[in-house]
Amino acid sequence: KKKRMMRKSFLFIGLSAAMGANAATQPQAFDFEVGTLTPTVKVIQRWDDNIFSQPNNTKSSPITQIAPTVQFQAQNDDNVYAVTYLGNYAEYWDSKADNFDDHTLSFNALMNPTDMYGVDFGASFAQLHDDRGTGGSEGGNVNSRARPDQYDISNLSLLFDYGRDSAMFGVEVEAAFTDIEYTNNREEAQFRDRGEQLFAARGYFAHSDKTSYFLEFRRHDFRYRTKPQFGSRLDNTE
């Protein structure tokens, strides 16, 4: 059980550590009585010779990105809690209309009441974007956008794990709910507003210390709020 707790814990802190992977040293963490605060920042300078992903009449631009991460993590016995902020700010030097600033705030809790079962809860809210030439403006539709499509996305997820690391047999049950709403370019982007529901169940069998098997069922539903002007609804199930 300890092994599973540590794996999840590293998943949380790895989000911050990855942002500083190019640095010579590990990110500096600040310890407090109630937890640890880890701030990192990543700076990227790049050049894109086709920022709209077009087959012809391409446009290029140097791009500067600054991606800060701040994570606070606390641990109580076998329970781990993390609050994380991710930012992504970009400057397109030859195409100012494509500048963006993305923000994500998330909360994660991994609770292990006993050695036999654990609960993994997550909640997040983000303000993100689709670059022009991707998503709803892919291909020729890029000419209909003066700026990138921006959207709000919120997510709730819950995973219940029974006996997977402590017994020969184990079960996981997972549910996640996502809401996506576009906040600009509404005339074109409203057709991409949607709600998503994910349900999954997995059964595990430990054959030996080094070999295990699992069987999984997963269902992912997509429900769009607005019917396209042409064609049928985009609702689908995977």
Residue pairs with C-beta under 8 A, 6 or more apart in sequence:
1 78
1 112
1 115
1 116
1 118
1 165
1 166
2 78
3 165
4 112
4 118
4 161
4 164
4 165
5 78
5 80
5 110
5 112
5 118
8 80
8 110
8 120
9 73
9 75
9 80
9 110
12 71
12 73
12 80
12 82
12 84
12 108
12 110
13 38
13 71
13 73
13 82
15 69
15 71
15 84
15 86
16 27
16 38
16 39
16 40
16 69
16 70
16 71
16 84
17 26
17 27
17 38
17 40
19 27
19 40
19 41
19 42
19 67
19 68
19 69
20 26
20 27
20 40
20 41
20 42
22 42
27 38
27 39
27 40
28 38
28 39
29 36
29 37
29 38
30 36
30 37
30 38
30 39
34 74
35 72
35 73
35 74
35 75
35 81
36 72
36 73
36 74
37 70
37 71
37 72
38 69
38 70
38 71
38 72
38 73
39 68
39 69
39 70
39 71
40 68
40 69
40 70
41 66
41 67
41 68
41 69
42 65
42 66
42 67
42 68
42 69
43 64
43 65
43 66
43 67
44 63
44 64
44 65
44 66
44 67
45 62
45 63
45 64
45 65
46 62
46 63
46 65
47 60
47 61
47 62
47 63
48 60
48 61
48 63
49 58
49 60
50 58
50 59
50 60
51 59
51 60
51 61
51 63
51 92
51 95
51 98
51 131
51 132
51 133
52 58
52 59
52 131
52 132
52 133
52 142
53 133
53 134
53 138
54 133
54 142
59 94
59 95
60 94
61 92
61 93
61 94
61 95
61 98
62 92
62 93
62 94
63 90
63 91
63 92
63 93
64 90
64 91
64 93
65 88
65 89
65 90
65 91
66 87
66 88
66 89
66 90
67 86
67 87
67 88
67 89
68 85
68 86
68 87
69 84
69 85
69 86
69 87
70 84
70 85
71 82
71 83
71 84
71 85
72 82
72 83
72 84
73 80
73 81
73 82
74 80
74 81
74 82
75 81
77 112
78 111
78 112
79 109
79 110
79 111
79 112
80 108
80 109
80 110
81 107
81 108
81 109
81 110
82 106
82 107
82 108
82 109
83 105
83 106
83 107
84 104
84 105
84 106
84 107
84 108
85 103
85 104
85 105
86 102
86 103
86 104
86 106
87 101
87 102
87 103
87 104
88 100
88 101
88 102
88 103
89 100
89 101
89 102
90 98
90 99
90 100
90 101
91 99
92 98
92 99
97 146
97 147
98 131
98 132
98 147
98 148
100 129
100 131
100 148
100 150
102 126
102 127
102 128
102 129
103 126
103 127
104 124
104 125
104 126
104 127
104 128
105 124
105 125
105 126
106 122
106 123
106 124
106 125
107 122
107 123
107 124
108 120
108 121
108 122
109 119
109 120
109 121
109 122
110 118
110 119
110 120
110 121
111 118
111 119
111 120
111 121
112 118
112 119
113 119
115 166
116 162
116 163
116 166
116 167
117 160
117 161
117 162
117 163
118 160
118 161
119 158
119 159
119 160
119 161
120 157
120 158
120 159
120 161
121 157
121 158
121 159
122 155
122 156
122 157
122 158
123 155
123 156
123 157
124 154
124 155
125 152
125 153
125 154
125 155
126 152
126 153
126 154
127 150
127 151
127 152
127 183
128 150
128 151
128 153
129 148
129 149
129 150
129 151
130 136
130 137
130 148
130 149
130 151
131 148
132 142
132 145
132 147
132 148
133 139
133 142
135 149
135 192
136 149
136 185
136 188
136 189
136 191
136 192
137 144
137 145
137 148
137 149
137 188
141 188
144 188
145 185
145 188
146 185
147 184
147 185
149 182
149 184
149 185
149 188
149 189
149 192
150 182
150 183
150 184
150 185
151 180
151 181
151 182
151 183
151 189
151 192
152 180
152 181
152 183
153 178
153 179
153 180
153 181
154 178
154 179
155 176
155 177
155 178
155 179
156 176
156 177
157 174
157 175
157 176
157 177
157 198
158 174
158 175
158 176
159 172
159 173
159 174
159 175
160 172
160 173
160 174
161 170
161 171
161 172
162 170
162 171
162 172
163 169
163 170
163 171
164 170
164 171
164 172
164 204
167 206
168 205
168 206
169 203
169 204
169 205
169 206
170 203
170 204
170 206
171 201
171 202
171 203
171 204
172 200
172 201
172 202
172 204
173 200
173 201
174 198
174 199
174 200
174 201
174 202
175 197
175 198
175 199
175 200
176 196
176 197
176 198
177 195
177 196
177 197
177 198
178 195
178 196
178 197
178 198
179 194
179 195
179 196
180 192
180 193
180 194
180 195
180 196
181 193
182 189
182 190
182 192
182 193
190 225
190 226
191 224
191 226
191 227
191 228
191 229
191 234
192 224
193 224
193 225
193 226
194 222
194 223
194 224
194 225
194 234
195 222
195 223
195 225
196 220
196 221
196 222
196 223
197 220
197 221
197 223
198 218
198 219
198 220
198 221
199 218
199 219
200 216
200 217
200 218
200 219
201 216
201 217
202 214
202 215
202 216
202 217
203 214
203 215
203 216
204 212
204 213
204 214
205 212
205 213
205 214
206 212
207 213
218 238
219 237
219 238
220 237
220 238
221 235
221 236
221 237
222 234
222 235
222 236
222 237
222 238
223 235
224 233
224 234
224 235
227 233
228 234
